[in-house]
Amino acid sequence: MRIGIVNDLRAACEALRRVVDSLPDHVVAWTASDGVEAIAMAKRDRPDLILMDLLMPHMDGSQATRQIMATAPCAILVVTATVSGNISLVYDAMGYGALDAVDTPMLGPTGEVTGAGALVEKIGTIAKLVGITADPRRARRAVASSTPPRLLVVGASTGGPKAISDLLFPLPQDWNVAVILVQHVDVAFAPGLAKWLGDRTGRAVRVIEQGQEPLAGDVLLAGTNDHVVLTRSRTLEYRQEPREIFFRPSVDVFFESVADHWPQKGTAAVLTGMGRDGAKGLMKLRSRGWHTIAQDEATSVVFSMPKAAIDAGAACEVLAIDAMPRVIAARMNA
């Protein structure tokens, strides 16, 4: 795996280089000291993965991510001194296409690198993801009610945070629909993502609690490094199985559980993302009479997930992200 490093601090670059060099079959392709240089390097020599800092001179990491995904798209992992201290920029970068975020490991006075475990784990996960797609472009607790609300389910990955916010913001504020969002994101970032989405959309977005039932008006976000499923009793649960699926939380696993256990037909959408997650689940929902939507290529940061759904015949409609709210609201209010 060829990896580009973008950081203006020499010690941070050296720490990242040592981490990459320690991994079998991983090499540093190049380093850049700011966002402008990173864009030029990515165009000239596109790597498999970029480790992107956020706070740099000339251009920050979120804007560099936006331009790289537009001109030389590849997997991008935000690696910054403190994720929690830069949470707004982190979610801006994820909205533009970054896959995840992690704190920068530290280079000690004797040359040892500390705090690299989380970075190594995320690089491994992204390596599996990159390996299956050649072209990155190409909750309140309650007893189950007798009449469940109408349900909108959404799955997304790369570029998902911004796409989800663009989808939610125009929807009616007072509609009696339950919305469940499955975004590929580390559990540590889920509460921050829920707050970021809430701030951008004016809605109360909450992380799903174990055993929670979706109620009318809820906007719920999966917050787990495992999977989220809908049970026979119409409650939401986090589960480790199936273990062989490394996308966590898996859109397919969730959509298939909804198809099996939700008693009414609803609307489901697969948004921008890398890989094929969501295609099988969307097909199962369509076969059960749900209205299914895939985001179009022009408005997707990465078209892989929607394309997989479209190619499988799982999507009733292919829509630009800004066209979805009107269509969804009309169908859910019909």
C-alpha positions in Angstrom: 0.0 0.0 0.0 1.5 3.4 -1.1 0.8 6.1 1.4 1.2 9.9 1.2 1.9 11.9 4.4 0.6 15.5 4.7 1.9 17.4 7.8 3.8 20.6 8.4 5.6 19.3 11.6 8.8 17.4 11.0 8.5 15.3 14.1 4.9 14.2 13.1 6.1 13.3 9.6 8.9 11.2 11.0 6.5 9.4 13.5 4.1 8.6 10.7 6.9 7.5 8.4 8.1 5.1 11.1 4.7 3.7 11.6 4.2 3.1 7.8 7.7 1.6 7.5 6.9 -0.9 10.3 3.9 -2.4 8.3 4.6 -5.2 5.8 3.9 -4.2 2.2 3.3 -0.5 3.1 5.6 2.3 1.8 5.7 6.1 2.0 5.1 7.4 -1.5 5.7 11.0 -0.7 5.4 13.7 2.0 3.9 17.2 1.8 4.0 20.1 4.2 0.7 21.7 3.5 -2.6 21.3 1.6 -1.5 23.0 -1.5 1.6 20.8 -1.9 -0.6 17.7 -1.1 -3.0 18.5 -4.0 -0.1 18.8 -6.4 1.6 15.6 -5.2 -1.7 13.6 -5.4 -2.2 14.7 -9.0 1.3 13.8 -9.9 1.5 10.5 -8.0 -1.8 9.3 -6.6 -1.3 7.0 -3.6 -3.6 4.4 -2.2 -4.0 6.4 1.1 -3.2 9.9 2.3 -2.6 10.6 6.0 -3.9 14.1 6.2 -3.2 16.7 9.0 -5.8 19.4 9.5 -4.0 22.6 10.8 -1.4 23.6 8.3 -0.2 26.8 6.6 -1.6 27.9 3.2 -4.5 25.4 3.1 -6.0 23.3 5.9 -6.6 19.6 5.6 -10.3 19.7 5.1 -10.0 22.0 2.1 -7.2 19.9 0.7 -9.4 16.8 1.1 -12.1 18.5 -0.9 -9.8 19.4 -3.7 -8.0 16.0 -3.8 -11.4 14.1 -3.9 -12.4 16.3 -6.8 -9.2 16.0 -8.9 -7.2 12.9 -7.8 -9.6 10.9 -5.5 -8.1 8.3 -3.1 -8.6 7.1 0.4 -7.9 9.8 3.0 -7.4 9.3 6.7 -7.3 12.4 8.9 -4.4 12.2 11.3 -4.2 15.2 13.5 -2.7 16.2 16.9 -6.1 16.1 18.6 -9.2 14.9 16.9 -11.5 16.0 19.8 -10.0 19.5 19.7 -10.6 19.9 16.0 -13.9 18.1 15.7 -15.6 20.7 13.4 -12.7 20.4 10.9 -12.7 16.6 11.2 -16.4 16.4 10.2 -15.8 19.0 7.4 -13.1 16.7 6.1 -15.3 13.6 6.4 -18.0 15.5 4.5 -15.6 16.1 1.7 -14.5 12.4 1.6 -12.1 11.5 4.4 -12.8 8.0 5.7 -12.0 8.4 9.3 -9.9 10.3 11.8 -7.2 9.4 14.5 -4.8 11.2 16.7 -1.2 11.6 15.5 1.3 9.2 17.2 4.1 10.8 19.2 7.8 10.6 18.5 9.7 10.2 21.8 13.1 11.7 22.7 14.9 8.4 22.0 13.1 7.9 18.7 10.3 5.5 19.9 6.8 6.0 18.5 3.9 5.9 21.0 0.2 5.9 20.5 0.3 4.2 17.1 -2.1 1.4 17.8 -5.3 3.2 16.6 -3.5 4.4 13.5 -2.3 1.0 12.6 -5.7 -0.5 13.0 -7.4 2.1 10.8 -4.8 1.7 8.1 -5.5 -2.0 8.1 -9.2 -1.4 7.8 -8.7 1.0 4.9 -6.3 -1.4 3.2 -9.1 -4.0 3.1 -11.5 -1.4 1.8 -9.1 -0.1 -1.0 -8.5 -3.7 -2.0 -12.1 -4.3 -3.0 -12.6 -1.2 -5.1 -10.2 -0.2 -7.8 -11.6 3.2 -8.4 -12.5 5.3 -5.4 -14.9 7.4 -7.6 -16.0 4.3 -9.8 -32.6 6.6 20.7 -35.6 6.9 23.5 -36.3 3.5 25.2 -39.9 2.3 24.7 -42.1 -0.7 24.5 -43.0 -1.5 20.9 -46.1 0.5 19.9 -49.0 -1.2 18.1 -48.7 1.2 15.1 -45.0 1.9 14.2 -44.2 5.1 12.4 -43.1 5.4 8.8 -39.4 4.7 8.4 -36.6 6.3 6.4 -33.3 4.4 6.5 -30.1 5.8 5.1 -26.6 4.2 4.5 -23.4 6.1 3.7 -19.7 5.9 3.9 -17.1 8.2 2.3 -18.5 11.7 2.0 -21.6 10.7 4.0 -21.7 13.3 6.8 -22.2 16.2 4.3 -24.5 14.2 2.1 -26.7 13.2 5.1 -26.8 16.8 6.3 -27.8 17.9 2.8 -30.6 15.3 2.8 -31.9 16.0 6.3 -31.9 19.8 6.3 -34.7 20.4 3.8 -37.0 17.7 5.1 -40.1 18.9 7.1 -39.2 19.6 10.7 -42.5 18.3 12.1 -43.1 15.1 10.1 -44.0 11.9 11.9 -41.3 9.8 10.4 -38.5 7.9 12.1 -35.1 8.3 10.5 -32.2 5.8 11.1 -28.7 6.6 9.7 -25.9 4.1 9.3 -22.7 5.9 8.5 -19.3 4.1 8.5 -17.6 5.9 11.4 -15.7 4.9 14.5 -17.8 4.7 17.7 -15.6 7.3 19.3 -16.7 9.9 16.7 -20.4 9.0 16.6 -21.5 11.4 19.4 -19.6 14.3 17.7 -21.1 13.4 14.3 -24.6 13.4 15.8 -24.0 16.9 17.3 -22.4 18.1 14.0 -25.4 16.9 12.0 -27.8 18.4 14.6 -26.0 21.8 14.3 -26.2 21.7 10.5 -29.8 20.5 10.2 -31.5 22.0 13.2 -32.7 18.5 14.3 -32.1 16.5 17.4 -29.8 13.8 16.1 -29.1 11.1 18.7 -26.9 8.1 18.9 -28.9 4.8 19.0 -29.1 3.3 22.5 -29.1 -0.5 23.0 -32.7 -1.8 22.9 -34.2 1.5 21.6 -37.4 1.5 19.5 -37.5 4.0 16.6 -40.4 6.5 17.3 -42.0 9.1 15.1 -39.8 12.2 14.9 -36.6 10.4 15.9 -33.4 10.9 13.9 -31.1 8.2 15.1 -27.4 7.5 14.2 -25.7 4.1 14.6 -22.8 4.5 17.1 -20.9 1.3 17.2 -17.8 -0.6 16.0 -20.1 -3.6 15.6 -23.4 -3.8 13.6 -26.8 -2.4 14.4 -29.9 -4.5 13.7 -33.6 -4.2 14.0 -35.1 -7.1 16.0 -38.4 -8.9 15.8 -39.7 -6.7 18.6 -38.8 -3.6 16.5 -36.0 -2.5 18.9 -32.4 -1.6 17.8 -29.5 -3.7 19.0 -25.8 -3.7 18.6 -24.2 -7.1 17.7 -20.8 -8.4 16.7 -22.2 -10.9 14.3 -21.6 -11.4 11.4 -17.9 -11.1 12.3 -16.7 -11.6 8.7 -18.1 -8.3 7.6 -15.4 -5.7 8.3 -17.6 -2.6 7.4 -18.9 -1.7 10.8 -21.7 -0.7 11.2 -22.7 -2.5 8.0 -25.5 -1.0 5.9 -26.3 -4.4 4.4 -26.7 -6.0 7.8 -29.0 -3.2 9.0 -31.1 -3.0 5.8 -31.6 -6.7 5.7 -32.8 -6.7 9.4 -35.2 -3.9 8.6 -36.6 -5.9 5.6 -37.2 -8.9 7.8 -38.8 -7.1 10.8 -40.3 -3.7 10.0 -44.0 -4.3 9.4 -44.6 -1.3 7.0 -43.0 -0.3 3.7 -40.8 2.7 3.9 -38.0 4.5 2.0 -34.3 3.6 1.9 -31.3 5.4 0.4 -27.7 4.5 -0.3 -25.5 7.6 -0.4 -21.9 8.3 -1.4 -19.3 5.7 -0.2 -16.5 3.4 -1.1 -17.1 -0.3 -1.5 -20.3 -2.3 -2.1 -22.0 -2.1 1.3 -25.7 -1.5 1.1 -26.4 -3.0 -2.3 -27.6 -6.4 -1.0 -29.7 -4.8 1.7 -31.2 -2.2 -0.6 -32.2 -5.0 -3.0 -33.9 -6.9 -0.2 -35.9 -3.8 0.8 -36.9 -3.3 -2.8 -38.1 -6.9 -3.0 -40.3 -6.2 0.1 -42.0 -3.2 -1.6 -39.8 -0.4 -0.2 -39.0 2.7 -2.3 -35.3 2.6 -2.8 -33.0 5.4 -3.9 -29.3 5.6 -4.8 -27.3 8.9 -5.0 -26.2 9.8 -8.5 -22.5 9.9 -9.6 -22.4 13.7 -10.1 -23.1 14.5 -6.4 -21.4 11.5 -4.8 -17.9 12.1 -3.4 -17.3 8.4 -4.1 -19.7 6.6 -6.3 -18.8 3.0 -5.5 -21.7 2.2 -3.0 -24.5 3.8 -5.0 -23.1 2.3 -8.2 -23.1 -1.2 -6.7 -26.7 -0.7 -5.7 -27.7 0.6 -9.2 -25.8 -2.2 -11.0 -27.6 -4.8 -8.8 -31.0 -3.3 -9.8 -31.6 -2.4 -6.2 -32.5 1.3 -6.7 -36.0 2.4 -7.9 -34.6 5.8 -8.5 -31.1 7.4 -9.0 -31.2 11.0 -7.7 -28.9 13.9 -7.0 -28.6 14.6 -3.3 -30.4 17.9 -3.5 -33.4 16.2 -5.3 -33.8 13.5 -2.6 -35.6 15.6 0.1 -38.5 16.6 -2.1 -39.0 13.1 -3.4 -38.7 11.5 0.0 -41.0 14.0 1.7 -43.6 13.5 -1.0 -43.5 9.7 -0.7 -43.5 9.7 3.1 -46.4 12.1 3.3 -48.5 10.4 0.7 
